[in-house]
Amino acid sequence: MSNSTEMTGTGPRLCLAASGGGHVRQILDLEPLWRDYPHIFVTEDTALGRSIAQNHPGAFVSHVALGQARLGAPFAMLWNAARNCLQSLRIVATHKPDVVITTGAGSMVFTVAWARLRGARIVLIDSFARFDHPSAFARIAGPLAHVRIAQAEASARHWPGAVVFDPFRILDTPRPPKKKLLFATVGATLKFPRLVDLVIKARENGLLEGYEVIVQTGEGGIPAIPPPGIRFHETLPFDSVKQILRDADYVVCHGGTGSLITALREGCRLIAVPRRFALAEHYDDHQAEITGAFRDRGLLETADTDAEFAAAFAALAAREPRCATTNPSALIGYLREYLAGVAPR
């Protein structure tokens, strides 16, 4: 993305601020709202971020998360935070947004803070991944927000002043036709060797006999000696991922909401492998919370070991998959009314 790209259109100028993966996908789901306004994306330099850059003005900022310190990299966190602070200041000073709409997380704190200092309105939509309590980003940036949106009743009870819009919907539509294809994805942000190894072992053990297997590994995640019978990609454009999902019978993914919902929309048989904090795979265990809630609704199976993967594969084969999606239409209507009352500065 280039900071020199100008917003076009009329009305208040929007800054659409979200880190990589599911956070920025939730912003994309709100396109019926923001496409009619001059807007700029602020996100991270991921495959999805680069796909967005092809069609929208915006800028990249450095990845920052409190969990980096918890995983033993405090100096990397501080260095990225300093870079992010300056990048965010330059973006806000250049584009002068009237409203920031953000879904988090850590890499957006400085964008929100600088925009608020310059008089912008802040709309903070907490992650759909937070069912029981607000995220750390919501707790930190919440005092700066003019509008706080929770996406679950239980979470809102722990976040004063929040308005609730639960977008989750089970679909009654029939499952689309599928090919004998298994697609595994680690998401847009971090490598996940354990997930990749589970798929490789399943292939070697004959579990995936007759299936085409495609694995997206993240940058630097392709095995040094790639085993035969599997197509590996470090990254894939988002449009390519969506096309693969339309064909895929099985999907294996991490526990990020963006990956989960995108697969469930296409009626895929879904095996989720949540990243674990104890294994230094993520900054906390929120993915176990997400996948557990989805499993309890009968939407997926989870696996951490080869035996659990085989059991999940068999369990999904024995039942008809359920389609699900998020429908943010009520939230879009609410925010459309809110934006109608904001005058460009």
Phi, psi and omega in degrees: 000156181236131177294342183281347181289128185268148171289152175229158180113183182237163181099183180299143182276126185257139168251117181260102193247118181201140176287182186292170174073223187297331180298311182285333175295327177293327174294319179299326178295341180267015185306322177303338177278304192274346184294339182271001182240155169297131187213160176220136174271136168238117183208192181258161183278080176241176178301318179293319177300320179291327176295318178298322183299338180289339187235351186222148173289154179167195183205154175261147171233161182290147178288129178222137175206140177302329181296341177300321177291322179295333179267012173092019180234057183295325182289324175297319178298315181294320179296314179295324179296319179296316178297315181299319180302314180290319178300315182295319177300316180296318181296312182294319180294326182284315190259344172049060181293147174274329182221135171253124172251117186230141172250013179086186002245235192308322183289355180258358184301314183289324176301314179297315184295313180295320180296319178296318179298329180270008172096008180284152171280142182243122174249113184251115178255110182290153187301141173300342181288348184260097183273322191255336183201158181291155180287167175299321178299317180297321180290323182284312185271347182308316179299340179273349188273140171277330179229128178244124181244121171258151182247018174205141182300315183298320179295319182297328181296339180256011183226091186305136178085001183281143171259140187256130170224103179270112186270355190289134181220132169276133183262143176265000182292147179292154179292134179292159177301144184231159173257167176281078186224131171247127179243126177246135180221137179266000182092185191266348194249305189241149171293160181210074185302327183297320178295315180300318180295324178299319180291318179299315180296320179298320178295315181295328181276003176083006182293329185257026181304129179088354180262137164287138184235124176239132182232125172261119194257348193084161183296125181082010186262355180288131180304148180302322175240092183297129179290153180290159175085005179227133174266121182255141173222133175292310178226159176220140174300148184301323179297323177293320178299315181298322178293319177298318181295328178297329183265337191286131172282312179246144171231134173245124183212168174286184186266024177283140184297326180299312180295318182297308184294320180299321178288320181293328177299328183267006176070031180281148169286122196242122172250120181256137177241096184291138173292142185246131177297320182298337178260010180061033181264343179203176186278345176198191183252031182293336179291329175293323176296315182296307185294327176296318179295320179290322178296321180296336177270004178076023186264342183200173170240154178246157180207141174237341183233169178299319180294318178293325178296314179298319179294319179295318179300315180292319181297320180290326179295335186272357181221159179282128180295153177253137177269144178212160180205178168247136180239100184270021186301320179295318177296319179299317178299318179297313182288330177297318176296319180298313181295330179297336180264006180257119180271137174303140180276000000 
